[in-house]
Structures are given as C-alpha cells and as structure tokens.
Amino acid sequence: MFIERSARELQLAGMVRNLPDGTVEIDVQGPEQHVEALIRKAECGPGRSRVTGIRKQERKPDSTMDRFSIVF
C-alpha cells in the first residue's frame, strides 16, 4: 500500500505486487522525475520495512497502463 499510495501521489501509472520470496515488484511509468522520486521513496520503504536493494530496468512505455494498482 505504501508504494501504491506514493505512486498515486506522484500521478504515475503501473502496478505493484508482492512476490512469494518477499520481493516487491513495481512496474511504473510516468515523467522521469516522478519515477525517480518513487524509487527514492522505495529505497527508504515504509516504517518497519527492510530494503536490501533496488534493481531498475527501463522498458518501453505501455499505453494500456492508465492508473496505478496493486496486483494480487
């Protein structure tokens, strides 16, 4: 919910989901400065989280992404 809320505040489109191994996958698009702001927030994480690393991969924009959501 932390990433979803942050992405919506930054008006980004995409999705976030928790993977079975504890990894959080974020697929996001929007203005570069907003994406970078989300990455900075993700590096800190919410209060009790433990972030051990972030891997960034650039991809082509997906025109079907028009909002941000949590995928279960």
Distance bins in CASP14 RR format, pairs under 12 A and 6 or more apart:
PFRMAT RR
TARGET T0000
AUTHOR 0000-0000-0000
RMODE 2
METHOD distances of the structure
MODEL  1
1 7 0 0 0 0 0 1 0 0 0 0 0
1 8 0 0 0 0 0 1 0 0 0 0 0
1 16 0 0 0 0 1 0 0 0 0 0 0
1 18 0 0 0 0 0 1 0 0 0 0 0
1 24 0 0 0 0 0 1 0 0 0 0 0
1 45 0 0 0 0 0 1 0 0 0 0 0
1 46 0 0 0 0 1 0 0 0 0 0 0
1 49 0 0 0 0 0 1 0 0 0 0 0
1 68 0 0 0 0 0 1 0 0 0 0 0
1 69 0 0 0 0 0 1 0 0 0 0 0
1 70 1 0 0 1 0 0 0 0 0 0 0
2 8 0 0 0 0 0 1 0 0 0 0 0
2 9 0 0 0 0 0 1 0 0 0 0 0
2 16 0 0 0 0 1 0 0 0 0 0 0
2 18 0 0 0 0 0 1 0 0 0 0 0
2 24 0 0 0 0 1 0 0 0 0 0 0
2 26 0 0 0 0 0 1 0 0 0 0 0
2 38 0 0 0 0 0 1 0 0 0 0 0
2 41 1 0 0 1 0 0 0 0 0 0 0
2 42 0 0 0 0 1 0 0 0 0 0 0
2 44 0 0 0 0 1 0 0 0 0 0 0
2 45 1 0 0 1 0 0 0 0 0 0 0
2 46 1 1 0 0 0 0 0 0 0 0 0
2 47 0 0 0 0 1 0 0 0 0 0 0
2 48 0 0 0 0 0 1 0 0 0 0 0
2 49 1 0 0 1 0 0 0 0 0 0 0
2 51 0 0 0 0 0 1 0 0 0 0 0
2 70 0 0 0 0 0 1 0 0 0 0 0
3 9 0 0 0 0 0 1 0 0 0 0 0
3 10 0 0 0 0 0 1 0 0 0 0 0
3 12 0 0 0 0 1 0 0 0 0 0 0
3 14 0 0 0 0 0 1 0 0 0 0 0
3 15 0 0 0 0 1 0 0 0 0 0 0
3 16 1 0 1 0 0 0 0 0 0 0 0
3 17 0 0 0 0 1 0 0 0 0 0 0
3 18 0 0 0 0 0 1 0 0 0 0 0
3 24 1 0 0 1 0 0 0 0 0 0 0
3 25 0 0 0 0 1 0 0 0 0 0 0
3 26 1 0 1 0 0 0 0 0 0 0 0
3 27 0 0 0 0 0 1 0 0 0 0 0
3 28 0 0 0 0 1 0 0 0 0 0 0
3 38 1 0 0 1 0 0 0 0 0 0 0
3 39 0 0 0 0 0 1 0 0 0 0 0
3 41 1 0 0 1 0 0 0 0 0 0 0
3 42 1 0 0 1 0 0 0 0 0 0 0
3 43 0 0 0 0 0 1 0 0 0 0 0
3 44 0 0 0 0 0 1 0 0 0 0 0
3 45 0 0 0 0 1 0 0 0 0 0 0
3 46 0 0 0 0 1 0 0 0 0 0 0
3 49 0 0 0 0 0 1 0 0 0 0 0
3 51 0 0 0 0 0 1 0 0 0 0 0
3 54 0 0 0 0 0 1 0 0 0 0 0
3 68 0 0 0 0 1 0 0 0 0 0 0
3 69 0 0 0 0 0 1 0 0 0 0 0
3 70 0 0 0 0 1 0 0 0 0 0 0
3 71 0 0 0 0 0 1 0 0 0 0 0
4 10 0 0 0 0 0 1 0 0 0 0 0
4 12 0 0 0 0 0 1 0 0 0 0 0
4 13 0 0 0 0 0 1 0 0 0 0 0
4 14 0 0 0 0 1 0 0 0 0 0 0
4 15 0 0 0 0 1 0 0 0 0 0 0
4 16 1 0 1 0 0 0 0 0 0 0 0
4 17 0 0 0 0 0 1 0 0 0 0 0
4 18 0 0 0 0 0 1 0 0 0 0 0
4 24 0 0 0 0 0 1 0 0 0 0 0
4 26 0 0 0 0 1 0 0 0 0 0 0
4 28 0 0 0 0 0 1 0 0 0 0 0
4 38 0 0 0 0 0 1 0 0 0 0 0
4 41 0 0 0 0 0 1 0 0 0 0 0
4 42 0 0 0 0 0 1 0 0 0 0 0
4 46 0 0 0 0 0 1 0 0 0 0 0
4 67 0 0 0 0 0 1 0 0 0 0 0
4 68 1 0 0 1 0 0 0 0 0 0 0
4 69 1 0 0 1 0 0 0 0 0 0 0
4 70 1 0 1 0 0 0 0 0 0 0 0
4 71 0 0 0 0 0 1 0 0 0 0 0
4 72 0 0 0 0 0 1 0 0 0 0 0
5 12 0 0 0 0 0 1 0 0 0 0 0
5 16 0 0 0 0 0 1 0 0 0 0 0
5 38 0 0 0 0 0 1 0 0 0 0 0
5 41 0 0 0 0 1 0 0 0 0 0 0
5 45 0 0 0 0 0 1 0 0 0 0 0
5 46 0 0 0 0 1 0 0 0 0 0 0
5 68 0 0 0 0 1 0 0 0 0 0 0
5 69 0 0 0 0 0 1 0 0 0 0 0
5 70 0 0 0 0 0 1 0 0 0 0 0
6 12 0 0 0 0 1 0 0 0 0 0 0
6 16 0 0 0 0 1 0 0 0 0 0 0
6 26 0 0 0 0 1 0 0 0 0 0 0
6 28 0 0 0 0 1 0 0 0 0 0 0
6 34 0 0 0 0 0 1 0 0 0 0 0
6 35 0 0 0 0 0 1 0 0 0 0 0
6 37 0 0 0 0 1 0 0 0 0 0 0
6 38 1 0 1 0 0 0 0 0 0 0 0
6 39 0 0 0 0 0 1 0 0 0 0 0
6 40 0 0 0 0 1 0 0 0 0 0 0
6 41 1 0 1 0 0 0 0 0 0 0 0
6 42 1 0 0 1 0 0 0 0 0 0 0
6 43 0 0 0 0 0 1 0 0 0 0 0
6 44 0 0 0 0 0 1 0 0 0 0 0
6 45 0 0 0 0 1 0 0 0 0 0 0
6 46 0 0 0 0 1 0 0 0 0 0 0
6 68 0 0 0 0 1 0 0 0 0 0 0
7 13 0 0 0 0 1 0 0 0 0 0 0
7 14 1 0 0 1 0 0 0 0 0 0 0
7 15 0 0 0 0 1 0 0 0 0 0 0
7 16 1 0 0 1 0 0 0 0 0 0 0
7 26 1 0 0 1 0 0 0 0 0 0 0
7 27 0 0 0 0 0 1 0 0 0 0 0
7 28 1 0 0 1 0 0 0 0 0 0 0
7 29 0 0 0 0 0 1 0 0 0 0 0
7 30 0 0 0 0 1 0 0 0 0 0 0
7 34 0 0 0 0 1 0 0 0 0 0 0
7 35 0 0 0 0 1 0 0 0 0 0 0
7 37 0 0 0 0 1 0 0 0 0 0 0
7 38 1 0 1 0 0 0 0 0 0 0 0
7 39 0 0 0 0 0 1 0 0 0 0 0
7 41 0 0 0 0 1 0 0 0 0 0 0
7 42 0 0 0 0 1 0 0 0 0 0 0
7 65 0 0 0 0 0 1 0 0 0 0 0
7 67 0 0 0 0 1 0 0 0 0 0 0
7 68 1 0 1 0 0 0 0 0 0 0 0
7 69 0 0 0 0 1 0 0 0 0 0 0
7 70 0 0 0 0 0 1 0 0 0 0 0
8 14 0 0 0 0 0 1 0 0 0 0 0
8 15 0 0 0 0 0 1 0 0 0 0 0
8 16 0 0 0 0 0 1 0 0 0 0 0
8 28 0 0 0 0 0 1 0 0 0 0 0
8 34 0 0 0 0 0 1 0 0 0 0 0
8 38 0 0 0 0 0 1 0 0 0 0 0
8 67 0 0 0 0 1 0 0 0 0 0 0
8 68 1 0 1 0 0 0 0 0 0 0 0
8 69 0 0 0 0 1 0 0 0 0 0 0
8 70 0 0 0 0 0 1 0 0 0 0 0
9 34 0 0 0 0 1 0 0 0 0 0 0
9 37 0 0 0 0 1 0 0 0 0 0 0
9 38 0 0 0 0 1 0 0 0 0 0 0
9 41 0 0 0 0 1 0 0 0 0 0 0
9 68 0 0 0 0 1 0 0 0 0 0 0
10 28 0 0 0 0 1 0 0 0 0 0 0
10 29 0 0 0 0 0 1 0 0 0 0 0
10 30 0 0 0 0 1 0 0 0 0 0 0
10 31 0 0 0 0 1 0 0 0 0 0 0
10 32 0 0 0 0 0 1 0 0 0 0 0
10 33 0 0 0 0 1 0 0 0 0 0 0
10 34 1 0 1 0 0 0 0 0 0 0 0
10 35 0 0 0 0 1 0 0 0 0 0 0
10 36 0 0 0 0 1 0 0 0 0 0 0
10 37 1 0 1 0 0 0 0 0 0 0 0
10 38 1 0 1 0 0 0 0 0 0 0 0
10 39 0 0 0 0 0 1 0 0 0 0 0
10 40 0 0 0 0 0 1 0 0 0 0 0
10 41 0 0 0 0 1 0 0 0 0 0 0
10 42 0 0 0 0 0 1 0 0 0 0 0
10 68 0 0 0 0 1 0 0 0 0 0 0
11 28 0 0 0 0 0 1 0 0 0 0 0
11 29 0 0 0 0 0 1 0 0 0 0 0
11 30 1 0 0 1 0 0 0 0 0 0 0
11 31 0 0 0 0 1 0 0 0 0 0 0
11 33 0 0 0 0 0 1 0 0 0 0 0
11 34 1 0 0 1 0 0 0 0 0 0 0
11 35 0 0 0 0 0 1 0 0 0 0 0
11 37 0 0 0 0 0 1 0 0 0 0 0
11 38 0 0 0 0 0 1 0 0 0 0 0
11 66 0 0 0 0 0 1 0 0 0 0 0
11 67 0 0 0 0 1 0 0 0 0 0 0
11 68 0 0 0 0 1 0 0 0 0 0 0
12 26 0 0 0 0 1 0 0 0 0 0 0
12 27 0 0 0 0 0 1 0 0 0 0 0
12 28 1 0 1 0 0 0 0 0 0 0 0
12 29 1 0 0 1 0 0 0 0 0 0 0
12 30 1 0 1 0 0 0 0 0 0 0 0
12 31 0 0 0 0 1 0 0 0 0 0 0
12 32 0 0 0 0 0 1 0 0 0 0 0
12 33 0 0 0 0 0 1 0 0 0 0 0
12 34 1 0 1 0 0 0 0 0 0 0 0
12 35 1 0 0 1 0 0 0 0 0 0 0
12 36 0 0 0 0 0 1 0 0 0 0 0
12 37 0 0 0 0 1 0 0 0 0 0 0
12 38 1 0 0 1 0 0 0 0 0 0 0
12 39 0 0 0 0 0 1 0 0 0 0 0
12 41 0 0 0 0 0 1 0 0 0 0 0
12 42 0 0 0 0 0 1 0 0 0 0 0
12 61 0 0 0 0 0 1 0 0 0 0 0
12 65 0 0 0 0 1 0 0 0 0 0 0
12 66 0 0 0 0 0 1 0 0 0 0 0
12 67 0 0 0 0 1 0 0 0 0 0 0
12 68 1 0 1 0 0 0 0 0 0 0 0
12 69 0 0 0 0 0 1 0 0 0 0 0
13 26 0 0 0 0 0 1 0 0 0 0 0
13 27 0 0 0 0 1 0 0 0 0 0 0
13 28 1 0 0 1 0 0 0 0 0 0 0
13 29 1 0 1 0 0 0 0 0 0 0 0
13 30 1 0 0 1 0 0 0 0 0 0 0
13 31 0 0 0 0 0 1 0 0 0 0 0
13 34 0 0 0 0 0 1 0 0 0 0 0
13 35 0 0 0 0 0 1 0 0 0 0 0
13 38 0 0 0 0 0 1 0 0 0 0 0
13 61 0 0 0 0 1 0 0 0 0 0 0
13 62 0 0 0 0 1 0 0 0 0 0 0
13 63 0 0 0 0 1 0 0 0 0 0 0
13 64 0 0 0 0 1 0 0 0 0 0 0
13 65 1 0 1 0 0 0 0 0 0 0 0
13 66 1 0 1 0 0 0 0 0 0 0 0
13 67 1 0 1 0 0 0 0 0 0 0 0
13 68 1 0 1 0 0 0 0 0 0 0 0
13 69 0 0 0 0 1 0 0 0 0 0 0
14 25 0 0 0 0 0 1 0 0 0 0 0
14 26 1 0 0 1 0 0 0 0 0 0 0
14 27 1 0 1 0 0 0 0 0 0 0 0
14 28 1 0 1 0 0 0 0 0 0 0 0
14 29 1 0 0 1 0 0 0 0 0 0 0
14 30 0 0 0 0 1 0 0 0 0 0 0
14 34 0 0 0 0 0 1 0 0 0 0 0
14 35 0 0 0 0 0 1 0 0 0 0 0
14 38 0 0 0 0 0 1 0 0 0 0 0
14 59 0 0 0 0 0 1 0 0 0 0 0
14 61 0 0 0 0 0 1 0 0 0 0 0
14 62 0 0 0 0 1 0 0 0 0 0 0
14 63 0 0 0 0 0 1 0 0 0 0 0
14 64 0 0 0 0 1 0 0 0 0 0 0
14 65 1 0 1 0 0 0 0 0 0 0 0
14 66 0 0 0 0 1 0 0 0 0 0 0
14 67 1 0 0 1 0 0 0 0 0 0 0
14 68 1 0 1 0 0 0 0 0 0 0 0
14 69 1 0 0 1 0 0 0 0 0 0 0
14 70 0 0 0 0 0 1 0 0 0 0 0
14 71 0 0 0 0 1 0 0 0 0 0 0
15 24 0 0 0 0 0 1 0 0 0 0 0
15 25 0 0 0 0 1 0 0 0 0 0 0
15 26 1 0 0 1 0 0 0 0 0 0 0
15 27 1 0 1 0 0 0 0 0 0 0 0
15 28 1 0 0 1 0 0 0 0 0 0 0
15 29 0 0 0 0 0 1 0 0 0 0 0
15 62 0 0 0 0 0 1 0 0 0 0 0
15 64 0 0 0 0 0 1 0 0 0 0 0
15 65 1 0 0 1 0 0 0 0 0 0 0
15 66 0 0 0 0 0 1 0 0 0 0 0
15 67 0 0 0 0 1 0 0 0 0 0 0
15 68 1 0 0 1 0 0 0 0 0 0 0
15 69 1 0 1 0 0 0 0 0 0 0 0
15 70 1 0 0 1 0 0 0 0 0 0 0
15 71 1 0 1 0 0 0 0 0 0 0 0
15 72 0 0 0 0 0 1 0 0 0 0 0
16 23 0 0 0 0 0 1 0 0 0 0 0
16 24 1 0 0 1 0 0 0 0 0 0 0
16 25 1 0 0 1 0 0 0 0 0 0 0
16 26 1 0 1 0 0 0 0 0 0 0 0
16 27 1 0 0 1 0 0 0 0 0 0 0
16 28 0 0 0 0 1 0 0 0 0 0 0
16 38 0 0 0 0 1 0 0 0 0 0 0
16 41 0 0 0 0 0 1 0 0 0 0 0
16 42 0 0 0 0 1 0 0 0 0 0 0
16 68 1 0 0 1 0 0 0 0 0 0 0
16 69 1 0 0 1 0 0 0 0 0 0 0
16 70 1 0 1 0 0 0 0 0 0 0 0
16 71 1 0 0 1 0 0 0 0 0 0 0
16 72 0 0 0 0 0 1 0 0 0 0 0
17 23 0 0 0 0 1 0 0 0 0 0 0
17 24 1 0 0 1 0 0 0 0 0 0 0
17 25 1 0 1 0 0 0 0 0 0 0 0
17 26 0 0 0 0 1 0 0 0 0 0 0
17 27 0 0 0 0 1 0 0 0 0 0 0
17 68 0 0 0 0 0 1 0 0 0 0 0
17 69 0 0 0 0 1 0 0 0 0 0 0
17 70 1 0 0 1 0 0 0 0 0 0 0
17 71 1 0 1 0 0 0 0 0 0 0 0
17 72 1 0 0 1 0 0 0 0 0 0 0
18 24 1 0 1 0 0 0 0 0 0 0 0
18 25 1 0 0 1 0 0 0 0 0 0 0
18 26 0 0 0 0 0 1 0 0 0 0 0
18 49 0 0 0 0 0 1 0 0 0 0 0
18 70 0 0 0 0 1 0 0 0 0 0 0
18 71 0 0 0 0 1 0 0 0 0 0 0
18 72 0 0 0 0 1 0 0 0 0 0 0
19 25 1 0 1 0 0 0 0 0 0 0 0
19 26 0 0 0 0 0 1 0 0 0 0 0
19 71 0 0 0 0 0 1 0 0 0 0 0
19 72 0 0 0 0 0 1 0 0 0 0 0
21 52 0 0 0 0 0 1 0 0 0 0 0
22 49 0 0 0 0 0 1 0 0 0 0 0
22 50 0 0 0 0 0 1 0 0 0 0 0
22 51 0 0 0 0 0 1 0 0 0 0 0
22 52 0 0 0 0 0 1 0 0 0 0 0
23 42 0 0 0 0 0 1 0 0 0 0 0
23 51 0 0 0 0 0 1 0 0 0 0 0
23 52 0 0 0 0 1 0 0 0 0 0 0
23 53 0 0 0 0 1 0 0 0 0 0 0
23 54 0 0 0 0 0 1 0 0 0 0 0
23 55 0 0 0 0 1 0 0 0 0 0 0
24 42 1 0 0 1 0 0 0 0 0 0 0
24 43 0 0 0 0 0 1 0 0 0 0 0
24 45 0 0 0 0 1 0 0 0 0 0 0
24 46 0 0 0 0 0 1 0 0 0 0 0
24 49 0 0 0 0 1 0 0 0 0 0 0
24 50 0 0 0 0 0 1 0 0 0 0 0
24 51 0 0 0 0 1 0 0 0 0 0 0
24 52 0 0 0 0 0 1 0 0 0 0 0
24 53 0 0 0 0 0 1 0 0 0 0 0
24 54 0 0 0 0 1 0 0 0 0 0 0
24 55 0 0 0 0 0 1 0 0 0 0 0
24 70 0 0 0 0 0 1 0 0 0 0 0
24 71 0 0 0 0 0 1 0 0 0 0 0
25 42 0 0 0 0 0 1 0 0 0 0 0
25 54 0 0 0 0 0 1 0 0 0 0 0
25 55 0 0 0 0 0 1 0 0 0 0 0
25 57 0 0 0 0 0 1 0 0 0 0 0
25 70 0 0 0 0 0 1 0 0 0 0 0
25 71 0 0 0 0 1 0 0 0 0 0 0
26 35 0 0 0 0 1 0 0 0 0 0 0
26 38 1 0 0 1 0 0 0 0 0 0 0
26 39 0 0 0 0 1 0 0 0 0 0 0
26 41 0 0 0 0 0 1 0 0 0 0 0
26 42 1 0 0 1 0 0 0 0 0 0 0
26 43 0 0 0 0 0 1 0 0 0 0 0
26 45 0 0 0 0 0 1 0 0 0 0 0
26 51 0 0 0 0 0 1 0 0 0 0 0
26 54 0 0 0 0 1 0 0 0 0 0 0
26 55 0 0 0 0 0 1 0 0 0 0 0
26 56 0 0 0 0 1 0 0 0 0 0 0
26 57 0 0 0 0 0 1 0 0 0 0 0
26 68 0 0 0 0 1 0 0 0 0 0 0
26 69 0 0 0 0 0 1 0 0 0 0 0
26 70 0 0 0 0 0 1 0 0 0 0 0
26 71 0 0 0 0 0 1 0 0 0 0 0
27 35 0 0 0 0 0 1 0 0 0 0 0
27 38 0 0 0 0 0 1 0 0 0 0 0
27 56 0 0 0 0 0 1 0 0 0 0 0
27 57 0 0 0 0 1 0 0 0 0 0 0
27 58 0 0 0 0 0 1 0 0 0 0 0
27 59 0 0 0 0 1 0 0 0 0 0 0
27 61 0 0 0 0 0 1 0 0 0 0 0
27 62 0 0 0 0 1 0 0 0 0 0 0
27 64 0 0 0 0 0 1 0 0 0 0 0
27 65 1 0 0 1 0 0 0 0 0 0 0
27 68 0 0 0 0 1 0 0 0 0 0 0
27 69 0 0 0 0 0 1 0 0 0 0 0
27 70 0 0 0 0 0 1 0 0 0 0 0
27 71 0 0 0 0 1 0 0 0 0 0 0
28 34 0 0 0 0 1 0 0 0 0 0 0
28 35 1 0 1 0 0 0 0 0 0 0 0
28 36 0 0 0 0 0 1 0 0 0 0 0
28 37 0 0 0 0 0 1 0 0 0 0 0
28 38 1 0 0 1 0 0 0 0 0 0 0
28 39 0 0 0 0 1 0 0 0 0 0 0
28 41 0 0 0 0 0 1 0 0 0 0 0
28 42 0 0 0 0 1 0 0 0 0 0 0
28 56 0 0 0 0 0 1 0 0 0 0 0
28 57 0 0 0 0 0 1 0 0 0 0 0
28 58 0 0 0 0 0 1 0 0 0 0 0
28 59 0 0 0 0 0 1 0 0 0 0 0
28 61 0 0 0 0 0 1 0 0 0 0 0
28 62 0 0 0 0 0 1 0 0 0 0 0
28 65 0 0 0 0 1 0 0 0 0 0 0
28 67 0 0 0 0 0 1 0 0 0 0 0
28 68 1 0 0 1 0 0 0 0 0 0 0
28 69 0 0 0 0 0 1 0 0 0 0 0
29 35 1 0 0 1 0 0 0 0 0 0 0
29 38 0 0 0 0 0 1 0 0 0 0 0
29 58 0 0 0 0 0 1 0 0 0 0 0
29 59 0 0 0 0 1 0 0 0 0 0 0
29 60 0 0 0 0 1 0 0 0 0 0 0
29 61 1 0 1 0 0 0 0 0 0 0 0
29 62 1 0 0 1 0 0 0 0 0 0 0
29 63 0 0 0 0 1 0 0 0 0 0 0
29 64 0 0 0 0 0 1 0 0 0 0 0
29 65 1 0 1 0 0 0 0 0 0 0 0
29 66 0 0 0 0 0 1 0 0 0 0 0
29 67 0 0 0 0 0 1 0 0 0 0 0
29 68 0 0 0 0 1 0 0 0 0 0 0
30 36 0 0 0 0 0 1 0 0 0 0 0
30 37 0 0 0 0 0 1 0 0 0 0 0
30 38 0 0 0 0 1 0 0 0 0 0 0
30 61 1 0 0 1 0 0 0 0 0 0 0
30 62 0 0 0 0 0 1 0 0 0 0 0
30 65 0 0 0 0 1 0 0 0 0 0 0
30 66 0 0 0 0 0 1 0 0 0 0 0
30 67 0 0 0 0 0 1 0 0 0 0 0
30 68 0 0 0 0 0 1 0 0 0 0 0
31 37 0 0 0 0 1 0 0 0 0 0 0
31 38 0 0 0 0 0 1 0 0 0 0 0
31 61 0 0 0 0 0 1 0 0 0 0 0
32 38 0 0 0 0 0 1 0 0 0 0 0
32 39 0 0 0 0 0 1 0 0 0 0 0
32 56 0 0 0 0 0 1 0 0 0 0 0
32 58 0 0 0 0 1 0 0 0 0 0 0
32 61 0 0 0 0 0 1 0 0 0 0 0
33 39 0 0 0 0 0 1 0 0 0 0 0
33 40 0 0 0 0 0 1 0 0 0 0 0
34 40 0 0 0 0 0 1 0 0 0 0 0
34 41 0 0 0 0 0 1 0 0 0 0 0
34 68 0 0 0 0 0 1 0 0 0 0 0
35 41 0 0 0 0 0 1 0 0 0 0 0
35 42 0 0 0 0 0 1 0 0 0 0 0
35 56 0 0 0 0 1 0 0 0 0 0 0
35 58 0 0 0 0 1 0 0 0 0 0 0
35 59 0 0 0 0 0 1 0 0 0 0 0
35 61 0 0 0 0 0 1 0 0 0 0 0
35 68 0 0 0 0 0 1 0 0 0 0 0
36 42 0 0 0 0 0 1 0 0 0 0 0
36 43 0 0 0 0 0 1 0 0 0 0 0
36 54 0 0 0 0 0 1 0 0 0 0 0
36 56 0 0 0 0 1 0 0 0 0 0 0
37 43 0 0 0 0 0 1 0 0 0 0 0
37 44 0 0 0 0 0 1 0 0 0 0 0
38 44 0 0 0 0 0 1 0 0 0 0 0
38 45 0 0 0 0 0 1 0 0 0 0 0
38 54 0 0 0 0 0 1 0 0 0 0 0
38 56 0 0 0 0 0 1 0 0 0 0 0
38 68 0 0 0 0 1 0 0 0 0 0 0
39 45 0 0 0 0 0 1 0 0 0 0 0
39 51 0 0 0 0 0 1 0 0 0 0 0
39 53 0 0 0 0 0 1 0 0 0 0 0
39 54 1 0 0 1 0 0 0 0 0 0 0
39 55 0 0 0 0 0 1 0 0 0 0 0
39 56 1 0 0 1 0 0 0 0 0 0 0
39 57 0 0 0 0 0 1 0 0 0 0 0
39 58 0 0 0 0 0 1 0 0 0 0 0
40 51 0 0 0 0 0 1 0 0 0 0 0
40 54 0 0 0 0 1 0 0 0 0 0 0
40 56 0 0 0 0 0 1 0 0 0 0 0
41 47 0 0 0 0 0 1 0 0 0 0 0
41 49 0 0 0 0 0 1 0 0 0 0 0
41 51 0 0 0 0 0 1 0 0 0 0 0
41 54 0 0 0 0 0 1 0 0 0 0 0
42 49 0 0 0 0 1 0 0 0 0 0 0
42 51 1 0 0 1 0 0 0 0 0 0 0
42 52 0 0 0 0 0 1 0 0 0 0 0
42 53 0 0 0 0 1 0 0 0 0 0 0
42 54 1 0 0 1 0 0 0 0 0 0 0
42 55 0 0 0 0 0 1 0 0 0 0 0
42 56 0 0 0 0 0 1 0 0 0 0 0
43 49 0 0 0 0 0 1 0 0 0 0 0
43 50 0 0 0 0 0 1 0 0 0 0 0
43 51 1 0 1 0 0 0 0 0 0 0 0
43 52 0 0 0 0 0 1 0 0 0 0 0
43 53 1 0 0 1 0 0 0 0 0 0 0
43 54 1 0 1 0 0 0 0 0 0 0 0
43 55 0 0 0 0 0 1 0 0 0 0 0
43 56 0 0 0 0 0 1 0 0 0 0 0
44 50 0 0 0 0 0 1 0 0 0 0 0
44 51 1 0 0 1 0 0 0 0 0 0 0
44 53 0 0 0 0 0 1 0 0 0 0 0
44 54 0 0 0 0 0 1 0 0 0 0 0
45 51 1 0 1 0 0 0 0 0 0 0 0
45 52 0 0 0 0 0 1 0 0 0 0 0
45 53 0 0 0 0 0 1 0 0 0 0 0
45 54 0 0 0 0 0 1 0 0 0 0 0
59 65 0 0 0 0 0 1 0 0 0 0 0
65 71 0 0 0 0 0 1 0 0 0 0 0
END
